[in-house]
Amino acid sequence: MKYLIIGLGNIGPEYELTRHNVGFLTLNRLADQEGVSWNSNRLAFTTELKYKGRQIHLIKPTTYMNLSGKAVNYWMKELKVPKENILVVVDDVALPFGKLRLRAKGSSAGHNGLKNIEELTGGQNYSRLKFGIGDDFPKGKQVDYVLGRWSQKEIDELPMFMDKAIDMIKGFSTIGINMTMSQYND
């Protein structure tokens, strides 16, 4: 069985350690743990791994966040992965820092990366793992916050939350979304 896990983020060193790139950071950590390397491919950095008999494809779109759907749509078709086997790892300002929430579908909630995926894949019926980055910003400063760098306290705690997110990705790919949600969603 094939799975496609998409980490959302923006390419380039200026974005690397920003809150908006938590999808990229999480998949980088998973790839490091599994000893797999990234390849530069069409519209995305890609790699794959085997886990409990599953073939898990990881992608980090190189289209920038707001055009993520272009890469998701291309790789879904290229790899022939059904929509129910895709999972998008995305930052979420509506959740406190470190809170993780797996959903089988839902709205973009104003997130431009998710909005573009919906437009180009035909709707909201795809799974997403929302990674809470908090909302500690003054009114009108959301863009600065999400494109801002992590605080030292957040950097210290980030690996623990990314490891939980990785467990959830592996659960999604093996025991399925419903069992993973009941096991990990608080």
N, C-alpha and C positions, 0 to 999 in steps of 0.2 A: 504494500500500500504506500502511495506517495502522499506527502504533505508538503505544503509550501508555507514557510514562516517568513513574514515580511517585517523587518524592523524599519520604522520610519525615522527619518532624520534628513539633515542637509549635508552635502559633501563639502569638503574644504576644511583646512585647519582652524579657521576662525569659528567654525560651528562645532568642532569635534567634542568639546567638553561642555556643551550647553544643555540645558534642560530639555529642549526640543529634540535632542538627539538620543534620548534614553532608549529608543528602539534600536538604533545602531549599536549603542554601548552594550546593551543586553545580548544582542546576537554576536558581537565581538567576543564577549565573555564566554558564551556557549561554544563558539568555534575554537577558542583557546583551550577550553576544558576538554574538548573532543579531539584536539590536535589536528584540525583541518584548516586549510589556508584559503583565503579569498582570491577569486579570479575576477578580473575586470571583463565584463561581458556587455552585451547589448542592454542598455538602460539600467544596469545594476551591477553591483559587486555580488558574486554568487559563490556558494560553496554547498556541499552536501555531506550528510553523515548518515550512518546507519544506527538505529537505536531499536532494540527489541524487535528486529525483523521489519522495521519500518524504514522507508527511504525518506529522509527529511531534507528538503531543499531550503536553504536560507538565502534570502536576498536583502540587499540594502540598495534601494533605488538611487540612481545617480541623477535623477531628473529634478532634484530639489523637492522639498516637501509638498508644495502645492500642485505638483504634477505627478505625484506618486502613482496614481491610477494607471498611467501609461505603462509603467514598468510592471505593475501587478497584473494588468490585463495581458500584456505580452507574455510574461512568464507562466501565467496560469494556462494559457493556450499552448505555449511552446512545450511545457512539461506534461500537458494533459492532466492537470490536477483539478478535480472537481471543486466547485466553490465551497462545499461543506468541509473540505480538507485544507482550507487556507485560514491562516491566523495572522492578524496584523497586531504588532506590538507598538503601542502609541502612548505618547505623553498625555496626561489629563490634568488640567488645572482645577477641575471640580473635585478632585480627590486629594486628601492630605498627602504630603510627601511620604512615599514608601507604601502607600495603600495600593493593593493590586486587585483588579476586578476583571474577571473573565465574563464575556457576554457572547451569546450565539448570534446576536444581531443588534441593531440599534441605530439611532440617528448619529450624525456626525458631530452634533452638539457644537457646531461652529468651527470644528477643526478642519482646516482647508485640505489637509492630506486625506482625511477620511471622506470629505465631500467629493474630492476628485476620484477616489476609488469607487464610490457609489455611482458617480456619473458614468465611469468607463467600464464598470463590470455589471451594471444593471441592477442597482438597488442596494439595500442595507443588509441583506441576508448573508453576511459573512461574519466570521468570528473575529473578535478583537480582545486583546489583553491590554486593558487600560492601566497605565503605570502612573500613579499619583505623583505630581510634582509640586502640589500645593498652590496656593493663590496669595502668596505674601507680597503683593504689589499694590501700589496706589492706583486709584481709578485712572483709566486711560494709559496705563503703563504695562499692559499685558504683553505686548510684543517685546518690550525691553526685558521683561522677566523671563519669558520662555526662551528667548535668544541669549539670555544671560548665563554666566557660568555658575556652577554649583557652589554653595557655601562650603567651607571646610567641614562643618558638621555633616552636611549632606554627603560629601565625598567619603567621609569616614563610614557612613552607614550604607551607602549605595551598594557595595558588594553583597551584603546580606539580602537586600531586596531583589537584586538582580538574580541571585541564586534561587530565590523563591520563584521568580518569574520563569527561570529556566526549568524548574521542577514542573511548573504549570504548562509550559510548552511541551515538555516530554509527556505529561499526563494527557494533554489534548491529543497528542499523536498516538497514544497507546490505549488508554482507558476511555477516551472520548470526552467530549465537552461537558456533558451533564455530570458525570462522576467527578471530573476535575473541578467543576464549579462547586459542587457540594463539598468537596474536600478542602478547597483553598479559599473560596470567597467568604469573607466575614460578613 
